[in-house]
Every structure is written in structure tokens, then in C-alpha cells.
Amino acid sequence: MAFPKEYVNYGVVKLKKFSYYNGVSVYKDLYNCTELHGFDGSSGGCHSAVDARWSGDAILVTMGDGAIRRYSDWNTFDTIR
């Protein structure tokens, strides 16, 4: 499964700050967004996002521990260390 076309076409991702970690919001228009899965503050911030951007129809997320996740949909990612 890939990201729905309206999200890819709108092209906006934003870090969302929570108390102990950052997640990623993906927008399909000015008012509607969905969160990527797989972030939490349980591991001292290493499961926290520090940067997120579109790359074609995938989203690249740089994590607190320096790893890069390539998301191909809301739940599926490959990790590059």
C-alpha cells in the first residue's frame, strides 16, 4: 500500500511535538492530516523524529539516534543506519 495520491500531491509533512518525542504529521490539505506510526519517547528519544521530508512518493524521516526511516505508507518503513 502506498500513500494516497492527495497526500503526495499536497506534499506537506510537519514534525509534531509531544511531551517526550516528536512524531510526523502528513497533510492532504490545509486542515486534514494523518500521523505516521512508529514514534515514542520510551527509548530516550531515539524513537523521536528530528526531520521529515518527501522524496518522490516516500517520506524520509531522520530519527534522534541518526537512523533514517524511509516510509512507503503509514506503517511500513525501511531503516538505514
N, C-alpha and C positions, 0 to 999 in steps of 0.2 A: 504494500500500500504506500502511496506517495502523499505528499501534502496536497490538499485540494487546490485547484488552479487559482481560485480567488485570493488565497494567501500568498502564493508565489507571485502573482501579478501585482498585488499591493506592495510587497517587498519590504515590510517593516518588522523588525524584531527589536525588543527592548528588554534590558535587564530589569527584573522586578525584585526589589529589596525586601527581604523578610527579616525577622529578628536576628537569625544566626546564619543566614545564607542568602545567595541571590539565585533566582530562577530566571526563566526566559519566557516572555510573552510574545506570541506571533499574531500579528494583526491581519484581518481580511478587509477591514475598512476602518474609518476613523473611530468607531465606537465599539467594535467587536474584536475580541482576541481570544486565543486559546493558549494554555500553558504547555510547554514541553515537559515531559516526565523525566525523573531521574536525578533530582536535586534535593539535598537536605543538608542540615548542619550537624549531623551526628558524627562526622569524621574530622572534626577540627577545621572545617572549611574547605576540605579538598573536594567535596561534592557541591561546591558553590561555583557558579559561573562568574567569570570576570570580563568576558567579552562574547558577543554573539553577532553573526552576520550571515547574510545569504551568500551562497556560492552556487549559482545555477538554480536547480530545484532542491538543493540540500541546504541545511543550516550548519555552520561551523561554530562550535562553542568552545572557547578556551576556559579550562577549569582552574580552580585555585591551586592545584598541585602541578600545573603546567601541561597536563594532558589536553589533547584536543579531541572533541567528540564531533563526528560527522553524522548528523541526524538526517535520516531519509524519510521519516514520518514522526508522529508524536511520541512514539515509544521506542523506536529502533535506531540504534546508533552504533558506529564502529569507533573504537578508541585508538588514537595514535599517541604514543608516549614519547 
